[in-house]
């Protein structure tokens, strides 16, 4: 069967959250997943079943004739997964922000990165918007990965080399991992104080939605920015029973009070 | 004209973000704003014009026959605004989380609180969901404020006394003010590193939306939770040029690593 250029046969290496969501996006865009390679037989088998394909556990079983081998595993597993992998002539990419592309140089002469700047969960019902940052060591890798990104991501496709990807990753950690940690601490605090965390949902949504309309700097509110010492003191009294959150409260309030650089207030 | 019980004549005291948004919500629910009392003649005049009513600057000009006097001013302005205000027999409420209801005891025998647990901005085009926490010192204040809340807030109406409101406020500061501060620092970091902050929008939305589906504790990801020292070290190198964010990065990463209480991971 003759495939159009941007309908690819892809081997998915990994079976976690990123593999699951990217695989679904790829399939929805007309590409085929021809194999799932995963150390976890359970999750790899489930993805393979979902996609009507096969799961393999040993790199010697990897299909030799796919268009692309997408390595969607944890950062620190990329080295181990690729150690004995040889796919000369093939395009191989990983999805990690903080890992240089050249970690794949021993696998193939055409390697690159396909970094989805989004928090992906296997159980997602609706697939979210995913900005994709691609890179490649040569035209073959670059072109294929960029076209694949365009096929799943509308206009949100960018190029980013190792250094820029690492810088993006720092920003992503701040706005996602750290924000989520604040939600974790708030949920725990609510549980202990007998407050229904769900009452905070509309506020959480509004705070996040607003970044699209107005710079966060212009909407900073709360006792710290107005240096409302009486309210801060009363908050700290309540937080005596929550030392971990109290420590965060002090650090972030101090940072807010200190302003935000030369244009801060 | 005979009004149904829950169509109230309201004097709005204050002309900032909370006054503007609550006033619009009240009007959309069929209530009338009969006066806007505000020290800022510009913003009070604009709200009065928007609502087809009059703005007054002196408490002696306050209409004596409204059903409700809603004090929507900054926490630390409530004392000054109400110092010489006497409205015996009337229901008077403020909107502040961290201020006890009894601060209004000198104004009237029927006082209370109408606390909207939401971040409100005067320029909002669409009015967001607003959970409302009401309190009153007697049945007259409690009933009127609760009915008003029900008229604008669907099912999201709760009772909260001074102590519970203060506890809610702590949680609101954590999930909104602190989250927004992370966005401020990330935006500043992106500007300096020549990254387009808008590329992070989908990630910010997803992180916030997900709290509705799954506990934040179960979706904590990132280098800190997996104790990925190599990635953290590279992030800290990049953050050498961003000392304020670097400090936050260290504190929050340490907190994530420390786990989140007895059920943490």
Interface residues (C-beta under 8 A of the other chain):
Chain A: X74 X75 X76 X98 X117 X118 X119 X121 X123 X128 X129 X130 X131 X156 X158 X164 X166 X167 X168 X169 X170 X171 X172 X173 X174 X175 X176 X177 X178 X179 X180 X181 X182 X183 X184 X185 X186 X187 X188 X189 X190 X193 X195 X197 X199 X200 X201 X202 X203 X204 X205 X206 X207 X208 X209 X210 X211 X212 X214 X215 X216 X217 X219 X220 X221 X222 X223 X224 X225 X226 X228 X230 X231 X234 X235 X238 X239 X244 X245 X247 X248 X249 X251 X252 X255 X256 X258 X260 X261
Chain B: X74 X75 X76 X98 X117 X118 X119 X121 X123 X128 X129 X130 X131 X156 X158 X164 X166 X167 X168 X169 X170 X171 X172 X173 X174 X175 X176 X177 X178 X179 X180 X181 X182 X183 X184 X185 X186 X187 X188 X189 X190 X193 X195 X197 X199 X200 X201 X202 X203 X204 X205 X206 X207 X208 X209 X210 X211 X212 X214 X215 X216 X217 X219 X220 X221 X222 X223 X224 X225 X226 X228 X230 X231 X234 X235 X238 X239 X244 X245 X247 X248 X249 X251 X252 X255 X256 X258 X260 X261
